[in-house]
Amino acid sequence: MCCAKYFCLLPSPPPPSFPLSDTVYEKRLQTAADNFIAAASKLPRVSGCFPPCVKEIKVMEHSRSGMRCDVPFHLPNDIEVIWRFAEEVKTQQVDQFKEVTTGVDRLYSIPSTSLQHQGTYQCEIYSGQRSIIRIYYYLTALCIGHQYQSKMLNKQMEMKI
């Protein structure tokens, strides 16, 4: 029977006629966990590099190189991109990086790669004050051998003659 104009008091359900023991709960919980694991193991696996892995880039010395801060999802309009560099180390430890540029450009390019550019680059995208993602690249500058340089100089000299 209603006790007030807008709500009714209902009698509480009677307690179970027998108390459930802890082992019954444990068995039910274990069954639920087993069912979850079985269902999750049937899901498709994704492969590839997902942040925060480090993508390897090898570039010949004196050539142009670039890294793009691309993500497989839609970004908000108000992003800020910060590029950082940790010289000569392959790392993801944030305290080893120094900021190199800030803006909205997701492309970081080096016009003429040299040994001083070798190291880990970190791209971090922000929206407002919130970090959305960090992507890491390890750039290796490959030296052009002296024999190769000599051959190229010889060819250039022959063409001038």
Legacy VTK file of the C-alpha trace (Angstrom):
# vtk DataFile Version 3.0
C-alpha trace
ASCII
DATASET POLYDATA
POINTS 161 float
0.000 0.000 0.000
1.344 3.444 -0.866
2.587 5.459 2.051
3.047 8.802 0.298
1.751 10.550 -2.754
4.803 9.981 -4.971
6.491 6.813 -3.730
5.608 3.510 -2.225
7.431 1.477 0.357
7.790 -2.062 -0.770
8.676 -4.848 1.578
12.275 -6.011 1.211
12.723 -9.439 -0.346
13.135 -12.249 2.132
16.708 -13.461 2.694
17.636 -16.685 0.921
16.506 -19.718 2.824
20.110 -20.887 2.932
23.256 -18.735 3.034
25.582 -19.084 0.041
29.051 -20.148 1.075
32.253 -18.480 -0.117
33.068 -21.521 -2.242
29.861 -21.023 -4.263
30.835 -17.414 -4.971
34.388 -18.472 -5.833
33.101 -21.117 -8.250
30.748 -18.625 -9.932
33.519 -16.034 -10.193
35.955 -18.589 -11.630
33.346 -19.711 -14.177
32.769 -16.102 -15.243
36.540 -15.539 -15.587
36.932 -18.723 -17.651
34.072 -17.655 -19.940
35.643 -14.222 -20.390
39.056 -15.685 -21.253
37.504 -18.119 -23.730
35.563 -15.325 -25.459
38.546 -12.926 -25.483
40.858 -15.537 -26.986
38.544 -15.774 -30.022
38.935 -12.063 -30.836
41.203 -11.194 -33.785
44.788 -10.278 -32.952
46.269 -7.024 -34.162
49.892 -6.867 -35.193
52.255 -4.021 -35.902
53.760 -1.164 -34.014
51.478 0.496 -31.514
52.588 3.299 -29.249
54.738 3.506 -27.362
56.966 1.323 -29.560
59.960 2.854 -31.341
59.867 2.906 -35.144
63.265 2.490 -36.816
64.323 4.893 -39.585
67.604 4.519 -41.477
68.733 7.410 -43.635
71.865 8.005 -45.661
74.005 10.829 -44.356
73.437 14.148 -46.203
69.992 13.081 -47.430
66.636 14.512 -46.449
64.695 12.678 -43.732
61.286 13.135 -42.200
59.019 11.720 -39.540
55.272 12.057 -39.553
53.151 12.064 -36.416
50.224 10.128 -37.903
47.591 8.350 -35.852
44.944 5.808 -36.909
42.098 7.858 -35.423
40.449 11.262 -35.804
42.142 14.144 -34.004
40.390 17.217 -32.589
40.864 20.553 -34.369
42.762 22.201 -31.508
45.898 20.024 -31.519
49.396 21.090 -30.587
52.340 18.950 -31.699
55.578 18.923 -29.729
58.677 17.280 -31.211
61.475 16.277 -28.821
64.897 14.709 -29.384
67.186 12.462 -27.306
70.614 12.482 -28.947
72.375 9.171 -29.746
70.128 6.979 -27.554
67.186 4.706 -28.217
64.831 5.522 -25.367
61.312 6.304 -24.242
62.363 7.937 -20.964
60.759 11.357 -21.097
63.440 13.075 -19.000
66.097 12.381 -21.683
64.340 14.441 -24.360
64.822 18.089 -25.244
62.101 20.022 -27.021
62.986 20.928 -30.616
59.761 22.415 -32.012
56.156 23.170 -31.093
53.214 23.905 -33.361
50.534 22.204 -35.410
52.759 20.578 -38.030
52.796 16.801 -37.677
55.783 16.493 -40.033
59.300 16.933 -38.699
61.932 17.086 -41.426
65.703 17.294 -41.527
66.988 18.780 -44.804
70.438 17.171 -44.599
70.797 14.309 -42.138
74.104 14.013 -40.300
75.464 11.923 -37.436
74.355 14.616 -34.980
70.731 13.867 -35.917
71.046 10.244 -34.815
68.864 9.407 -31.823
65.249 9.100 -30.703
62.575 11.564 -31.759
59.338 11.860 -29.832
56.182 13.343 -31.260
53.515 14.205 -28.684
50.072 15.465 -29.653
48.051 17.547 -27.219
44.476 18.750 -27.279
44.094 21.550 -24.780
46.258 20.552 -21.826
45.682 16.807 -22.381
48.281 14.579 -24.031
46.632 12.320 -26.602
49.540 10.222 -27.868
53.312 9.890 -28.022
55.055 8.350 -31.027
58.751 7.464 -31.053
61.227 7.183 -33.938
64.845 6.103 -33.774
66.855 7.646 -36.589
70.114 6.068 -37.698
72.330 8.132 -39.998
74.201 5.764 -42.315
77.661 6.960 -43.313
78.532 6.958 -46.958
81.753 4.956 -47.365
84.896 6.709 -48.571
85.084 4.442 -51.642
81.545 5.404 -52.625
82.359 9.105 -52.175
85.483 8.743 -54.307
83.527 7.066 -57.105
80.892 9.796 -57.030
83.541 12.551 -57.105
85.286 10.818 -59.997
82.033 10.616 -61.968
81.342 14.290 -61.323
84.849 15.214 -62.442
84.463 13.115 -65.640
81.201 14.864 -66.452
82.868 18.296 -66.149
85.672 17.347 -68.544
LINES 1 162
161 0 1 2 3 4 5 6 7 8 9 10 11 12 13 14 15 16 17 18 19 20 21 22 23 24 25 26 27 28 29 30 31 32 33 34 35 36 37 38 39 40 41 42 43 44 45 46 47 48 49 50 51 52 53 54 55 56 57 58 59 60 61 62 63 64 65 66 67 68 69 70 71 72 73 74 75 76 77 78 79 80 81 82 83 84 85 86 87 88 89 90 91 92 93 94 95 96 97 98 99 100 101 102 103 104 105 106 107 108 109 110 111 112 113 114 115 116 117 118 119 120 121 122 123 124 125 126 127 128 129 130 131 132 133 134 135 136 137 138 139 140 141 142 143 144 145 146 147 148 149 150 151 152 153 154 155 156 157 158 159 160
